[in-house]
Amino acid sequence: MPVITPVNQNNFLTDAKVELLSRATLAACDEKDGLKDGLITDPRACTFKVDTLACTGADRPDCLTAGQIETVKRIYGGVKLKDGRTFTYGFPVGHEGGATGWRAWISGPTAPAKQPDGSLAYGAERQPSGYGLMEPNFRFLALDEDDPTYTWKTLDIDRDQARLRTMTEILSPLNPDLRPYQRRGGKLIMYHGWSDPGISAAGTVAYYDKMRAIAGGQAAADEFARLFMVPGMTHCYGGPGAANFGAVGQQIPPVRDAAHDIQTALERWVEQGVAPTSFVATKFTDDVATTRTVKLTRPVCLYPATPRYRGTGDPNDAASFVCQ
């Protein structure tokens, strides 16, 4: 629904329920890529239905209440306008749990407090990043003229879209026609984690698909703009996937070559005319430790290709995969 109404306490997803959901989506989707390895390569191949987790009676640790299922469906579903057009894309299924997953951006590490109007609101501390960005944004950045009284609680997309348009065009440039950039000789490398809980990967894919069509097809788009989708990567880095490659994430020490580093690959493309077709990314046993041990490496493939296990070789080694 395009109208955002005050949230019921029964709709809140606790950490335990987010982890329950994450385990369920992994169980349903892990082997869709031909390898059971704890990673969902392309969530679009998953047919997980959240209703399978519905409680049949009272709330229990191993099920979701009707309100929690409604919340999950809204997160997955995005927002459509009354005319059927998509206003915001939903978040892909998979890898909802973990410290950099939904807890960090959507549900928060601590529960919100009930307000006098019956809605929920997070306090100033330990709020999810999405709420921390959104709440003041609506009052002081989303409108052409600031309105401290404007609130997300009464937002109606169909009614308020015109009021938001000026700043939306500045903050979210969505024009997919990049041919003027191409004509100036520009080169563009885009990447996005499939499990990003802050900005929907589905939106990036939709934008790229539109850009590709306007450019004249895959071959024409590949001449100047390339997209790389990273399985199991959350917002910019982190998550269960191999999300560290060069300037992306927290690669220590940095590997400065075109196979591992986006900046080097971009320079090579511009200066030598050699376009990137894949990267090699690393997953560490501890992504934030000063000294880290490599857990696995994986190829990050040129969209729309995805990494597929060859059927032989070490499944923790990128050399055992091919982009298809």
N, C-alpha and C positions, 0 to 999 in steps of 0.2 A: 504494500500500500504506500502511496506517496505521502501520506500524512504520518508524521511522527508524533505519537501520543505519549503521555506520561507512562513510564515503565512500571510494571507490576513487580513486586518483590519476588514473586514466584517464577518470574522469567529469568532471573539472574543465574548465570553460569558460574558456579564455583570452580576453583582450580581442579578439584577432584572430578567434576563433571566434564570439564574440558579435556582432561587426561583420558577419561573414559571414552569420549568421542574420538580422540586421536588414536587410541588403540583400535577402536572399531573401524575407522576409515582405513588404517594401515592393513588390518586383517582382510578387508574387502578388496583393497586395491593394489597391494604390494606385488602380487604375481602377474598383474596385467601386462607388465613389460617382459615377461618370460623368465624373471629371476626373483626369487624371494630373498631380499637382502636388506629389508628395513627401509627401503626408499620407494616412493611413488614417482616414477619418471615423468609421466604426463597425466595429471589429474582428469583431463577430459576423457580419458579412457575408462574412468571409474564410474560405476553405476550405483554407488552406495546410497541407500535410502535411510535418512535419519529416523524415520518412523519405526525402524526395526529395534530402536533403543527405548521405545515408549514404555513407561511403567504401566503395568496392568492393574495396579491397585495403588497403595500408598507409595510415597517417594522412598526410593532405596538407593544405596550407593552404586548399584549396577544398572541403573536405568535413568531416563530423563523424564521429567514431568512434562505435561502438555505445554506449560509456559516456556520451559527450556527448549523444547522442540520448536516452538514458534520462533524463539530467538535464533536458534541455529539456522532455520530456514530463511530468516531475514538476512542473516550474514551471508549465506550461500547465494541467496536470490538477487541481491541488489535492489535497486529502486527503478520502477518504470513509471512513466507519465501516463495520464489517462488515455492518450492517443496510442499507447503501446510502445512508444520509443523508450530506449534505455537511458536513464539519467545517470545512474552509477552502476558499475558492474559489481556483482557479488564476488566473494572470495572463493577460489577453487578449493575443492575437497582435499584434505590430507595434511598431516603434520601440524595439527592445531595446537598440540601440547608443547611443553618445554618452556624454558625461561625466555626465549625470544619469539615465542608463538603468540597465540591469542591473549595470553596473560599480559604480555608486554604492551599490546596495542589496543585490545578490544575489551576484555573482561576486567583486567587489573589484578594486582597482587592482593588487594583487600576489597571487600565488598563495599559498594556505595551505601550511603546513608539515606534513609527515607526522609523526604521533605514534607512540609506542611500540606502541599497540594497532592500528596500521595505518590509523587514520582521519586526516582532515585537520583542522587547526585554524588559524585566523588568529591572528597576533600582536597585540600591543596597538596597533600603529600601522598605519594604512592598511588597516584592515579594512572590509568593506562594512557600511553602516549597519544592515542587517537583522541581521547576525550580532552586531554590537556591542550592539544592543538585546536580542536574543534570549538570548544566552549567559548574561549575569548575571541576566536576568529569570527564567529557569528556576530559578536557585538562590536568589534573594532576593526575588522578587515574585510569581511565578506560583502559589505555594502559600499556603494559609492560614497555615501555620507555615513559616518559612524552613528550607530544607534545603540547605546548601552542597555536599552530596555529590550532589544531584540533577543529572542531566545529560541533555541533549537526545539524546545518543548512544544511550540505551536507552529513549527515549520510545516508548510504545505508546499511541496515542490511545484505543483501546477499553478498555484496562486502566486508564489513568491519568486518564481524563476526570473521574471522580468526585473525584479528588484536586485537580484544577485548577478545579473548578466554582465554589467560593466567590469566588476572585479574578477568574475570568472574568466573573462576573455584575457585578462592580464595574468592571472595566477595559473590558469589551466589552458594554455594555448593548444587547442584540439584540432586545428586545421591540418588534415592529413596530406595536403598538397605540398610536397617538399621539392617539386620540380624547379622552382627558382633557386633553391639551395644547390641542387644538383648541377644546374647550368653554371653556377659560379665555381664549380669544381670541388664542392664540399664532400667530405666523407663522414659517415656517422656510424658508430658502433653503439648499439643499445643492448642492455642486459637486464634481466629481471628474474628474481627468484619465484618459482612457482608457488612457494608457501609463504610469500610476503603477507603479513597480517596488517600492514600499514597502508599499502597502495595495492589495489587488486592487479594481479598479473593478467587477469582476463581483460582488463582495460587496455593494457599495453599491447596484448596480442590483437585485440580488436582494432586499435589505432594502426598497428603495423599492417594488418590485413587491408585496411582501407587505403593506406599509403601505397602499398604494393599494387593494388588495383589501379589507382590513379597514375602510378608511374609506368604502367604498361605490362605488369606481370612480374613473376619472380626474377627472371633474368635481368630485367630492366632495373628492378629495385636493388638487386645484389650489386649492381655497378656502383652504388653510392651509399646504401644504407643496409646494415646487417643487424639482425636481432639474434641474441643468444639467451635461451631460457635455461635456468639452472634448477634441476630437480632438488627438492628438499631444502632450498635456501629461503631464509626468512628476509627481514628487511635489510637489504644491502649486504648482509653477511649473516653467519650463524645458521642454526637449524641443523637437522641431521644429515644434510647433504654435503657434498664436496663443494664448498662455497668460497674457498680462498684461491684466487688466481691474480697474482700481481697486485695492481692498485686496488682491486676489489677485495673487501674483507680485511684480514689482518695477517697476510702472509709473512712469516718470519723464518729465515731471512727472505727478502723479496727476490723473486726469480725474474731477472730482467731479460726475457727473450720473448719473441713473438708467440711462442706456443703457450706461455704461462702468464703473459702480462698484456692487458688491454692497451695501455698507453704505448708500449713498444710496437704492438700490432698495428695501431692506428698510424704511428709514424712510418712504419714500413709500408703501409698501404698508400699513404699520401706521397712519400718520397721515392718509393721503388715500384709502386703499382702492384704490390703483392697483397691481395685481400685475404683476411683471415677466414678459415673454414671451420675451425674448432679451437678450443683452449683445453689445457689440462689443469684441472682444479684439484685441490687437496682438502681432505677432511682430517683434522687433528683429533687426538683423543681428548684434548682439552683446548677449546678454541681461545681461551683467555689467559692461559698460563704463559709465563715468560719463556720457559723451555718446554717445547711441545714435541710429541711423537706423532708421526704420520700414521693415521688409521687406514686411510684408503685414498686413492686418486681416481678421478673419473673424467671422461671427456665432457666438455660443454659444447653442444653441437649448434651449428648454424640452423636457425629456424627455417623451415618446419621440421628438420630432422631431429631425432632423439637418439640417445645412446642405447644400443642393444648389445647384450652379452653375446659373445661369439659362440658360446657353448662349451668352450674349453679355456683353460687358463685360470689364473688367480682372479676371483671376482672383486678383489680389493685393488686391482691394478688396472689403470686406464687402458693399457695395451690389450686387455682382454675384451674390449668393447669396440664397436664400430658405430659410426653415425649413419642412421638410415632414415 
